[in-house]
């Protein structure tokens, strides 16, 4: 059990104990997917990932899709989370918007409540919150927006886990609000040298080679690193890896990711069980 040294580690030095702890932590990962966004692969995907980020209608989905997606997540044993967005259906939530912190807090709370309410009706407790698209990326660097999102989540349920980029303002705000946080990595996205994601507007921002995606995911989970577009090695802390449901063949990719991680000795399970 983590934190309880076995016979082999008794008498080990503090440095070796720290190495053992980091190794054990690195061998456990959550696999999440953004769902309820119109993909026909959702049902298959939800049997493979361990956490589901369910769209609440502001960028995709509707009440019927929301309920169907939660039922599919329950059937697939994937933990359910809310996936709030800017009110931007036309732009799929990928347009940056200027809003006040109060406006952001209110529309995020609204979306969390919608997903949690339908989940409760289906006998499922909400596990986490992961902002979508431009809201997610802006909150990574904007402390005021990040704080609004964290306050909304904490106001609804302080036991929720907030997903965000490693080292982001969003994770800092989550901790400040008393929430558990989960650092998220993207095996199918290119990284800048500073650890940020390459803009989707840039060619090569999304990686389509499944073998490369699996290899990157294993390296992320075991070595806590990724190669940036300039060839530099970026250290990356992570608790969960995202599979995008709108990627062609998402379910097949998720199956390969999970199989590859488990074959490499990485336990794949929902973040709420950590």
C-alpha positions in Angstrom: 0.0 0.0 0.0 1.3 3.5 -0.8 3.0 5.0 2.1 3.6 1.6 3.8 7.2 0.4 2.9 7.5 -3.3 2.2 10.3 -5.5 3.5 12.6 -4.6 0.6 12.4 -0.9 1.4 12.9 -1.1 5.2 16.0 0.8 6.2 16.2 2.5 2.8 17.5 6.1 2.7 15.1 9.0 2.4 16.2 9.5 -1.2 15.4 5.9 -2.1 12.1 6.1 -0.3 11.2 9.3 -2.3 12.2 7.4 -5.5 10.0 4.5 -4.5 7.0 6.8 -3.8 7.4 8.6 -7.1 7.6 5.3 -9.0 4.4 4.0 -7.4 2.6 7.2 -8.1 3.7 7.2 -11.7 2.3 3.7 -12.2 -1.3 4.9 -11.7 -3.2 7.0 -14.2 -6.8 8.0 -15.1 -7.9 8.0 -18.7 -10.5 10.6 -19.5 -12.6 11.6 -22.5 -14.8 14.5 -23.5 -18.2 13.0 -24.4 -21.7 14.0 -25.2 -20.4 16.2 -28.0 -22.0 14.4 -31.0 -19.5 11.5 -31.5 -20.9 8.2 -32.6 -18.1 6.5 -30.7 -19.2 7.5 -27.2 -20.7 4.2 -26.1 -17.6 2.3 -27.1 -15.3 4.9 -25.7 -17.0 4.9 -22.3 -16.2 1.2 -21.9 -12.5 2.0 -22.2 -11.9 5.3 -20.4 -12.2 5.6 -16.6 -13.5 9.2 -16.4 -16.1 10.9 -18.7 -16.3 14.7 -19.1 -19.9 15.2 -20.1 -20.9 18.3 -22.2 -23.6 20.4 -20.5 -25.2 22.0 -23.6 -23.2 25.2 -23.8 -20.9 24.0 -26.5 -22.5 20.7 -27.5 -25.2 18.3 -26.4 -28.7 18.8 -25.2 -30.9 17.4 -22.4 -31.5 14.1 -24.1 -27.8 13.6 -25.2 -26.8 14.5 -21.6 -28.9 11.8 -20.1 -28.0 9.2 -22.7 -24.3 9.9 -22.2 -24.5 9.5 -18.5 -26.4 6.3 -18.9 -23.6 5.1 -21.2 -20.9 6.1 -18.8 -22.7 4.2 -16.0 -23.0 1.1 -18.2 -19.3 1.4 -19.1 -18.2 2.0 -15.5 -16.7 5.4 -16.3 -16.9 8.0 -13.6 -18.9 11.1 -14.6 -17.7 14.7 -14.6 -19.1 18.0 -15.8 -17.5 19.6 -18.9 -18.6 23.3 -18.7 -17.9 25.7 -21.5 -18.3 29.3 -22.6 -21.8 29.8 -24.1 -20.5 29.2 -27.6 -22.3 26.5 -29.5 -21.5 28.0 -32.9 -17.8 27.8 -32.2 -17.9 24.5 -30.3 -16.6 26.4 -27.2 -13.3 27.2 -28.9 -13.7 30.9 -29.2 -12.2 33.0 -26.4 -14.8 35.3 -24.8 -14.6 38.2 -22.4 -16.7 37.7 -19.4 -16.7 38.9 -15.8 -15.6 36.5 -13.1 -19.2 36.6 -11.7 -20.6 35.7 -15.1 -18.1 32.8 -15.4 -18.8 31.5 -12.0 -22.6 31.6 -12.6 -22.5 29.8 -16.0 -20.0 27.2 -14.8 -22.2 26.5 -11.7 -25.2 26.2 -13.9 -23.6 23.6 -16.1 -22.2 21.6 -13.2 -25.6 21.5 -11.6 -27.2 20.3 -14.9 -24.8 17.4 -15.2 -24.9 16.5 -11.5 -28.7 16.7 -11.4 -29.1 14.3 -14.4 -26.4 12.0 -13.0 -28.1 11.9 -9.6 -31.4 10.9 -11.4 -29.4 8.0 -13.0 -27.9 7.0 -9.6 -24.5 8.4 -10.3 -22.5 10.9 -8.2 -20.5 13.6 -10.0 -16.7 13.0 -9.6 -15.0 16.0 -11.3 -15.2 19.1 -13.3 -13.1 19.8 -16.4 -13.6 23.0 -18.4 -13.8 22.8 -22.1 -11.9 24.4 -25.0 -11.2 28.1 -24.7 -12.5 28.3 -21.1 -10.0 25.6 -20.1 -7.1 27.3 -22.0 -7.9 30.8 -20.8 -8.2 29.6 -17.2 -4.8 28.0 -17.4 -3.3 31.5 -17.5 -6.0 33.9 -16.2 -6.1 33.8 -12.4 -9.5 35.6 -12.1 -11.2 33.3 -14.5 -9.6 30.3 -12.9 -10.8 31.5 -9.5 -14.4 31.8 -10.8 -14.4 28.2 -12.1 -13.0 26.9 -8.8 -15.5 28.8 -6.7 -18.4 27.4 -8.8 -17.1 23.9 -8.3 -16.5 24.3 -4.6 -19.9 26.0 -4.1 -21.7 23.0 -5.6 -19.6 20.3 -3.9 -16.3 20.7 -2.2 -15.5 17.0 -2.8 -15.3 17.5 -6.6 -11.9 17.1 -8.4 -10.9 19.9 -10.7 -9.0 19.0 -13.9 -6.5 21.4 -15.5 -3.1 21.7 -17.1 -0.1 21.0 -14.8 1.2 24.2 -13.1 -1.8 26.2 -14.4 -3.7 29.0 -12.7 -6.7 26.7 -12.7 -5.1 24.1 -10.5 -3.7 26.8 -8.2 -7.3 28.2 -7.9 -8.7 24.8 -7.2 -6.3 24.1 -4.4 -7.0 27.6 -2.9 -10.7 26.8 -3.0 -10.1 23.6 -1.0 -10.7 21.2 -4.0 -8.7 18.2 -5.0 -7.1 18.8 -8.4 -5.9 16.6 -11.2 -3.1 17.5 -13.6 -4.1 16.6 -17.1 -1.9 15.6 -20.1 -2.8 15.1 -23.8 -1.0 12.3 -25.6 -2.4 13.4 -29.0 -1.5 17.0 -28.7 1.8 18.7 -29.4 3.5 20.7 -26.6 5.4 23.9 -26.5 8.7 24.1 -24.7 7.0 25.9 -21.7 4.6 23.0 -21.3 1.6 24.6 -22.9 -0.4 23.0 -25.8 0.4 24.0 -29.3 -2.5 26.0 -30.8 -4.9 23.9 -32.9 -4.4 26.5 -35.6 -0.9 25.3 -36.0 -0.2 22.4 -38.4 0.8 19.3 -36.4 -0.9 20.5 -33.2 -2.9 17.2 -33.2 -1.0 13.9 -33.5 -2.9 11.3 -35.5 -0.3 8.5 -35.5 -1.8 6.0 -33.0 1.6 4.3 -32.3 3.1 7.7 -31.5 0.2 8.6 -29.2 0.5 5.4 -27.3 4.2 5.8 -27.0 3.9 9.3 -25.7 1.2 8.3 -23.2 3.4 5.6 -21.7 6.4 8.0 -21.5 4.1 10.6 -19.8 2.9 8.1 -17.2 6.2 6.4 -16.5 8.8 9.1 -17.0 6.7 12.3 -16.5 8.1 13.9 -19.6 7.2 14.7 -23.2 9.2 16.0 -26.2 8.2 19.5 -27.2 7.9 20.7 -30.8 11.4 22.3 -30.6 12.9 18.9 -29.5 13.4 19.9 -25.8 12.2 17.6 -23.0 9.4 19.0 -20.9 8.8 17.6 -17.4 5.1 17.1 -17.0 3.3 16.2 -13.8 0.0 14.3 -14.5 -2.8 12.4 -13.0 -5.0 11.9 -16.0 -4.6 11.6 -19.8 -7.3 12.8 -22.2 -8.6 11.0 -25.3 -10.6 13.3 -27.6 -13.9 11.8 -28.7 -13.9 13.9 -31.9 -10.7 12.3 -33.0 -11.4 9.8 -35.9 -11.3 6.2 -34.4 -11.3 7.5 -30.8 -12.6 4.2 -29.3 -9.9 2.3 -31.1 -7.2 4.8 -29.9 -8.5 4.5 -26.3 -8.4 0.7 -26.5 -4.8 0.9 -27.7 -3.9 3.5 -25.1 -5.3 1.5 -22.3 -3.7 -1.8 -23.5 -0.4 -0.1 -24.0 -0.4 1.6 -20.5 -1.4 -1.6 -18.8 1.2 -3.7 -20.7 3.8 -1.1 -19.5 2.8 -1.7 -15.9 0.5 1.3 -15.5 -2.7 0.8 -13.6 -5.6 2.6 -15.3 -8.5 3.6 -13.0 -10.8 6.5 -12.2 -9.1 9.5 -10.6 -11.7 9.4 -7.7 -10.3 6.1 -6.6 -6.7 7.4 -6.2 
